[in-house]
Structure formats: C-alpha cells, structure tokens
Amino acid sequence: MKNQLFFWMILFLSTSIYSQRSNNEVYWNTWEYTPKEGMREDFEKAAAKKTAMFNKTPETAITTYRIITGPDSGTYLRVEGNKSAADYDLDRTAEGKYWNDNVGEYIAKSQGQVRWRRLNNGSYDPDPENSTPSKYVSRTFYNVKADKIMHFRRAMYRMSKVAEKRGWAGRSLYRLESGGNRNQFILAIGFETHKRAESPERETTAKEDYDELFGWRSWDEDWNNFDASLEYWGEQRDLLQLVPEMSTGTMD
C-alpha cells in the first residue's frame, strides 16, 4: 500500500511539473564561449562557417554578440530567439556534432545552454516587424528574492508602459527558465550608437507619467519595493556588440 501511495505521489508531481510548461510561451537560448589564447580569429571563422551551414533560416537563426565590458569581456554570446516548447523536441545531433568537431578545438571555456522565457509583461517593442539585431545591447541582470518576485515584476511591467508612452527604445525582459537561478531576470535594451539621440522636450517627467498611469505616489511605492526585492548582489550590467560575421542575416 505504501509503495502504491508513493508511486501516485511521484506520478502526480511529474504531471504537475510537466503541466507548468506552456506551448504558448516564447523561449530564448543562450551559450557563452571564450576562445583559447591566440585563437580568437580561428574561432570566429569556424563559428561563422557553422552558422552559414546550419542557421540559414529564420527558424534556425543565431545571433552572436561579443561581451565588451566587465569581467567576461572577450566572451561570445550566441543567441537563439523565439523558440516554442516543440522546438526542443527537434533532433539537432548533426549540428551539435559539427560544432564539437570543428569549432570546439578553439574554445577555452564554455557555458552550456541556458533557456530564458520572454515576459510580455515587462517587454515593449516599438517595431515588432523589424527583426534586424541591434548593433549594441545593454543587459542588466537582476537577482530577485524568492518572496519578492511580484514587487519586481510590477515595477518592470509598469516601467515598460511608461517607456511605450514616452516613445523610448524597446526593451525585453526575460526570466531564467533552465540552466541557473530561476529567480534571475535580464532586461535587454538594444541601440545602434552610443551617442544619445536628441529627444523632444516633454511637459512631464517619467515619474509624473508613471503616477498618471498607475496612481498618485505609485512611483515611490513601487520603486521602494523594487529596491527591496533585490538580493544584495542583485543588479549587474554589461554591454554587448554584434558580430555580423557570426550572425544569421547579417553575414557578408
């Protein structure tokens, strides 16, 4: 009887975990690679060739960025976007073997696949039809306390609405789905030049727009709660630069 009870508990737990996966969610995959000393050019050429062979279509596209600030400077970030749950059932053995056999010899250190879920409540895209990757991407990593997730999410969502109202650059919010700390989030903002574009003068500040959208003193309350939601090491930032030669659709 105890064995049967244990079996049904495991079955129920497995079903519950599986049911949390949604076929409608949008996932992004990332990998990080650091080339061996003196082999950066060889790595770039080999990875570019692999990209041209296996990642030619929108469904298989990969974008590559080089991290240019912080302790991981010189590391390459490979990104696959807009994946569904069904994409993880595809057989990519040949692609993986080619990478290991022809690119792996130039790699000193690598991070396995990390899966992220894009959060619509917190993301804002002013031009969703444009699939061209940004030349630069600013990434901010947030490590959030487990019992303060909603405080963090509320501020991020509401700020995306302020960004939309004020016509700011697009932003994408992701939560780590598999491969690390589930309470880690990334806010990614792309741009084309470091020179700030002149913005038209506005009659209101971002804080005033925030309070207009969500209620008087919402800004103060939400951002105090936001600050309290982060772990003490909870906010880190780096900068990425596109490597066109290693990216689908931008290769010469």
Secondary structure as GFF3:
##gff-version 3
##sequence-region A 1 252
A	DSSP	alpha_helix	2	19	.	.	.	ID=ss1
A	DSSP	beta_strand	27	35	.	.	.	ID=ss2
A	DSSP	alpha_helix	40	54	.	.	.	ID=ss3
A	DSSP	beta_strand	63	67	.	.	.	ID=ss4
A	DSSP	beta_strand	76	83	.	.	.	ID=ss5
A	DSSP	three_ten_helix	85	89	.	.	.	ID=ss6
A	DSSP	alpha_helix	93	102	.	.	.	ID=ss7
A	DSSP	three_ten_helix	104	106	.	.	.	ID=ss8
A	DSSP	beta_strand	107	124	.	.	.	ID=ss9
A	DSSP	beta_strand	136	144	.	.	.	ID=ss10
A	DSSP	three_ten_helix	146	148	.	.	.	ID=ss11
A	DSSP	alpha_helix	149	166	.	.	.	ID=ss12
A	DSSP	beta_strand	171	178	.	.	.	ID=ss13
A	DSSP	beta_strand	184	191	.	.	.	ID=ss14
A	DSSP	alpha_helix	206	214	.	.	.	ID=ss15
A	DSSP	alpha_helix	218	229	.	.	.	ID=ss16
A	DSSP	beta_strand	230	242	.	.	.	ID=ss17
A	DSSP	three_ten_helix	244	246	.	.	.	ID=ss18
###
